[in-house]
Amino acid sequence: MSLPINDVPVYNIKLPSNGQSIRFRPFLVKEQKILLMALESEDDVEIGNALINILESCLIDKINVRKLPIFDFEYLYLQMRAKSVGEVIKLRLKCDDQKDKFVDYELNLDDIKLDKPITKENVIKFKDNYGIVLKYPTIKSFSKAGTITDINLSLIKDSIESIFQGDSVFDTADVTEKELDEYVDNLTQQQFNKIIEHINSMPRLSHTIKYNNPDTGKEFTLKLEGMKDFF
């Protein structure tokens, strides 16, 4: 006689970028093992790939999570984590003014929000009739870049959706990597900085914690930002 398969609940959320309704189930033990093994590796690419695989497994409504803006991906992961492990994360926070002094803090995942509004402005003009159209980086962009937190050249190239000059539009999906490398290498520093500023301005999951050393009364501030801070 076969063992019974455990029933799991189904939850519904709306993605921050477009309000799309998404159904998902919580992590199961098998997915939690995958995540723990990836975290133990301390390899950002392995962690990113594990998160992609876990989200794909837990989604009832199948969407391409690799193409979600990174803040949608982070939000979806955080909601899954809350429903799977619990809404509260117990932290031990260090008090830098006193050796070996820590305080306990309970972080409610429901308090974590996007730190700024989502903007639809994605065109950067270098001249009146010349510029680029950017897209928000995805988890795949960060994984290809070798990190899920830092901005580097690979992530910047992955954020360029198209290049326009006059009536001509060049979709980066239709050009070779060598051609895109050459294009980025020939940007001026001012043009390059505009791209970085746009990426830096994108919304991220963020929460600021304020806590006190009970012995000295000194207040500390800790900013948590992005998926990696909420594992």
FIVO-744212 format. One record per residue: x, y, z of N, C-alpha, C in turn. Coordinates in steps of 0.001 Angstrom, whole numbers, plus 500000, padded with zeros to 6 digits. Layout:
N
XYZXYZXYZ...
END
This chain:
231
500842498803500000500000500000500000500878501248500000500560502192499147501375503402499020501130504348500191502202505038500599502074506055501644501297507249501102500529507929501955499783509110501485500728510273501198500389511052500186501157512261499858500529513433500594501384514183501285500908515290502104500306516410501242499129516896501639498533518053500970499212519332501457499452520244500553500076521516500936499151522664500544499166523758501308498304524899500980498803525650499757497914526420499168498254527262498022497980528711498407498937529595498107498816531012498443498804531854497173498358533081497313498238533987496183498854535336496534499694535854495649500243537204495827500152537955494504500396539275494573500466540093493369501877540652493220502434540530492022503778541031491772503797542565491840504817543137492465504873544599492601504908545349491271505550544780490254505770545534489016504500545752488211503601544759488186502435544857487304501133544375487930501169543968489207499952543520489874499471542148489448500293541420488667499896540085488221499715539155489414498629538413489433498333537491490526499046536167490272499768535695491299500569534475491184500222533533492333499976532262492002499725531252493034500981530414493239501226530053494506502396529237494815502119528374496040502936527361496214502904526535497417504165526814498223504205526424499492505417526634500289506560525715499851507785526038500313508912525130500142508584523806500822509024522724500244508992521430500913510398521108501427510517520023502164511819519642502721512859519509501608512465518930500474513427518724499389513965520054498855513107521081498785513574522392498324514433523087499378514071522919500640514867523512501708516281522935501713516416521650501404517742521019501331518576521645500214517929521880499076518634522492497941519154523875498318518304524665499000518696526014499396519827525994500406519747525118501395520792525036502417522131524629501813522109523680500881523343523256500230523951524398499428523105525181498748523607526319497973524196527381498891523529527655500022524033528654500965525371528229501560525516526939501844526774526434502401527927526584501417527616526565500119528661526719499102529218528137499064528398529129499518528767530545499486529111531011498073528567530330497082528796530677495682527543531369495146527678532626494732526512533410494321525796532807493120526566532255492178525939531647491003525124530427491411525689529584492283524976528399492748523732528784493547523845529828494374522693530299495149521593530810494208521991531599493209521020532132492258520298531024491506521050530015491054520435528905490320519520528085491222519911527912492481519058527173493420517745527908493650517805529228493796516587530017493996515669529940492778516251529991491593515445529863490372514731528516490352515463527451490632514877526109490593513777525945491647513994526510492829513006526390493907511726527150493550511867528379493066510678529154492705509906528481491582510630527957490596509952527267489496509175526052489996509742525347490969509076524147491508507832524498492312507878525649493014506795525996493942505662526792493300505869527293492093504832528087491441503736527191490880502500527543491175501357526863490570501092527458489191501114528794489120500994529492487835502398529629487250502638528937486175503986528884485626504330530174484877505325530855485379505851532043484712507360531875484604507959532653483739509410532580483574510073533460484626510452532874485752511024533655486851512374534250486467513036533654485464514332534174485015514207535563484395512999535887483905512800537172483231512118538212484115511807537850485354511198538823486262512220539888486658511811541155486780512703542146487389513179541631488747514396541954489110514982541371490313514137541648491556513461542817491609512664543120492803511394542266492853510838541893491690509715540949491666510167539577492155511332539167491679511889537866492077512129537831493588512748538899494103513023538982495542511728538930496354510729539682495908509455539728496621508783538354496625508787537686495479508185536367495375508900535371496280510238535413496263511005534525497149510669534794498615510608536069498983510368536418500386508987535954500847507993536088499970506653535617500316506629534101500463507326533409499590507425531951499717508132531566501007509195532279501313509956531978502523509095532181503766508291533266503768507425533560504913506391532457505113505801531971504027504761530941504125505353529560504379506639529388504100507273528083504248507923527897505614508632528930506072509427528832507299508808529634508438508081530696508091507489531559509098507724533016508779506801533865509220506897535300508922507967536014509732508452535386510807509404536046511700510776535390511592511810536216511391513199535754511415513831536242512718514435535335513459515102535702514704516566536021514407516951537250514755518305537725514485519073537950515777520404537828515671521299538208516769522138539367516260521902540561516799522535541767516298523660542209517221524805542516516611525991542890517382525952544353517793526361544627519025526525546000519526528004546334519465528375547208518539529790547470518284530483548250519396529707548798520318530346549579521379530744548720522585530462547419522525530748546550523660531144545172523142532281544699523540532804543429523036531870542274523376531606541448522353530801540224522513529383540497523021528871541707522752527509542020523166526562541914521974525521541099522122524518540920521084523131541111521682522202541520520837520806541607521282519950540772520332518883540203520855517955539427520044516937540367519385516603540081518148515661540917517414514799540016516541513501540256516546512583539496515701512139540369514525512514539942513331512188540677512113510973540042511457509917540829511314508707540360510648508840540618509148508769539563508359508944539704506918507873540572506272506721540699506915505663541562506372506060543035506409507070543372507221507519544766507321508487545155506206508921544185505421509913544456504381509195544891503103509525546078502630508849546663501471509877547105500434509381547409499237510243548041498248510599549442498724511859549817498544512333551068499119511994552312498303511473552119497092511090553278496268510057552851495237509315553795494671508314553446493662508957552865492408508188552066491692508648551499490427508431552538489331509478552872488606509379553862487548509344553182486185508615553772485263508559553246483899509557553951482985510284554915483545511257555646482737512481554752482493512659554321481259513761553399480976514576553791479741514381555028479273515123555503478107516215556461478571517442556199478133518557557106478414519015557705477087518882559017476976519303559691475749520720560218475909521565559833474960522918560367474933522976561630474071522102561661473044521878562844472206520384562878471898519937563878471160518513564019470875517920562789470203518642562206469266518104561075468505518913559790468709519627559729469805520514558579470030520533558225471519520379556933471799520434556492473193520134555011473320519763554616474497519486553201474761518195553066475567517595551891475454516445551526476279516915550442477236516680550651478526517138549714479538515985548862480060516302547705480567515340546858481267515903546588482660515015546315483613515491546010484954516265544696484934517373544625485655518111543357485741517232542261486331517515541046485931516802539878486431517730539054487314517183538028487970518029537129488758519053536453487850518668536180486610519601535562485672520727536517485331520408537811485244521453538808484976522485538809486086522011538799487342522922538808488470523713537512488549523078536392488244523767535105488284524859535034487217524540535527486012525543535547484942526721536435485314526420537486486073527472538407486493528332537823487601527905536689488180528687536050489226528379536549490611527340537359490753526963537891492058525479538202492047524835538108493217523420538481493285523243539796494035524330540535494170524221541820494848524923542953494091526086542707493518526905543782492974526592544076491508526871545307491115526743545709489720528118545609489064528200544916487935529452544865487197529154544935485707530186544813484890530056545035483459529080544052482817529125542787483226528233541784482647526775542130482918526475542575484120525099542929484472524641544161483695525543545111483504525198546317482747524843545962481308525624545095480683525336544687479300523990543964479231523698543169480238522452542408480259521243543316480471521469544543480943520371545478481218520013546340480003520806546255478947520519547043477739519569546247476858518377546776476671517363546083475863517519546413474378517773547679474091517944548078472691518736549383472613519234549650471431519987550873471133519296551536469944519055552833470052518383553521468942519220554693468458519127554925467156519783556075466526518918556508465363518296557670465513517346558106464510516171557135464445515868556639463255514771555688463079515228554236463237516499554031463426517029552667463535517030552211464994516547550996465215516530550397466543517243549050466473518198548842467368518973547606467399518669546868468703517928545785468587517580544965469751518801544127470131519209544180471391520417543447471805520238541931471696518985541468471631518764540030471437519205539591470047519358540558469128519704540233467739521166540521467408521944540947468404523360541216468148524209540194468898525431540028468464526322539068469111526895539667470392527387538792471247528004539273472484529232540112472190529957539739471145531144540502470761530759541921470342529668542042469584529208543362469143528771544220470330528079543589471291527637544332472470528828544735473327529810543839473445531038544175474188531717545396473577531805545394472267532461546504471576531683547799471774530350547708471736529529548902471933529753549489473330529689548643474358529849549119475737531260549664475958532259549004475371533643549458475533533859550851474955533017551246473993533197552542473342532260553623473871531547553330474957530766554367475625531708555334476336531293556591476440532069557525477259531797557207478734532648557700479599532453557455481017531148558082481509530800559232480938529553559898481316528341559049480909528371558496479712527285557626479258527200556366480133528337555790480419528400554584481245527828554850482634528164556001483199527675556353484537526157556525484567525575557005483456524123557149483398523429555789483506524037554777482891523477553424482977523554552914484410524694553117485047524868552672486431523877553375487352523677554673487140522729555433487962521315554875487832520939554493486614519599553941486402519448552621487145520446551751487052520374550456487738520351550663489254521152551602489726521192551879491165519878552454491687519093553054490781517848553693491205516667552727491237516874551482490847515748550548490800515308550193492222514033549842492402513549549449493735514230548171494212514431548085495517514940546858496125514178546609497419514077545348497792513526545034499107514460545595500163513902546320501100514751546996502072514025547152503399514793547098504475514225547344505800515346547827506722515076548898507443516056549438508376515661549080509807516609548487510508516403548082511900517121549065512814516431549517513832517057550321514881516969549551516188518088549448516871518120548703518137519128549348519088518981549037520363519821549646521400520585548590522169521788548963522585522524548161523554521884548401524921521288547391525549520600547615526823521533548018527953522824547717527801523784548067528861524226549524528786524379550045527559524924551399527401523897552397526863522808551886526301521797552756525722522129553263524333523301552898523787523702553372522466522806552744521400522380553582520441521487553122519373522294552763518134521865551708517469522505551264516237521458551163515133521919551320513902521047551201512736521646550178511779520819549262511326521253548238510374520278548212509212520790548406507997519938548370506809520089547019506113518970546329505979518940545076505233518396545382503848519071544853502826518670545200501465518944544035500531517948543695499734518126542633498769517943541257499372517788540294498498517443538941498870518451538292499821519706538549499609520741537845500365520690538166501855520196539360502192520105539743503602518917539101504309518018538454503552516807537908504166516725536394504100517861535731503855517861534274503846517539533741505237
END
